[in-house]
């Protein structure tokens, strides 16, 4: 009888643990907010297979590439300046 109780508790704990870890891995943010600098505009946006977002932003005489992960955090920011002769 004690073995059945222990086995049932183990099954319950394993089930709860697997459901908690599954929720964390598959959680997708429903809404993200990105603040742009003044007078900046988004020229292009694309979403990768893993949910990564790539934005091409233009401001004055320069362009920037912003790469975000699937949770909306900025991963990379590359600035391209246009030189004038």
N, C-alpha and C positions, 0 to 999 in steps of 0.2 A: 504494500500500500504506500509506503514511504517513497519507493522508487517512482511510482506513478505521479505523486505530488511533485517530486523534484523534476521529473521529466516535463510535466505541465508548466512549471515555473520557468524552466529553461526555454521551452517553446515560446512562452509569452515574452520573455526578455529578448530573445533573438528577433521575434517579430517586431517589437517596438523599436529596437535598435535599427533594423533594416529599413523600416519606414522613415525614421528620423534622418538617416543618412541619405536616403533616396530623395527626400524633399530638399535637402541642402544642395545636392548636385543638380537637380533639375529646376531649381528655382530661377525664374526669369523675371527681371524687373518689369513692372507694368508701365512705369513712367520714369523718364530721366529728363533732367533739365541741363542744358548747356548754355553758358553765358558767353556771348561773343563780345569782342572789344567794340568800342564806339566806331561807327562808320564802316563796319565790316559786314560782308555778306557771304553767304554760302553759295559757291558756284557749282559744286557737285557733292553728292553724298552717295555712299554705297555701303552695303551690309555684307559681310563675309559669311562663310558657311558656319563658323563658330559663334556668330552673333557679334563679331567685331564691326565697328563703324569707322569709316574713313571719310573725313570731311575735307574738301578743298575750299579754303577761305581766302577771299581777296580783300585787301585793305590798302588804300593809297597806292604806293608803288611796289607792293610786295604781295606774295602769296604764301599761305601756310597750309601744311598738311597736318591734320590732327587725327590721331588714331586712338579710339576708345575700345576698351574690352567690353564684354557682354554685360557687365554690371554698370557701365557708364563711367568708369574711371579713365582719365586721360593716361595713355600709355606712352605715346610719342608725340612730339611736336617738331615739325621740320619747317624752317622758314626759308623761303626763296625770295631773294631781293633782286630787283631789276636795276642794273646799273645804267647810268646815262653817260654817254661819251662827252 
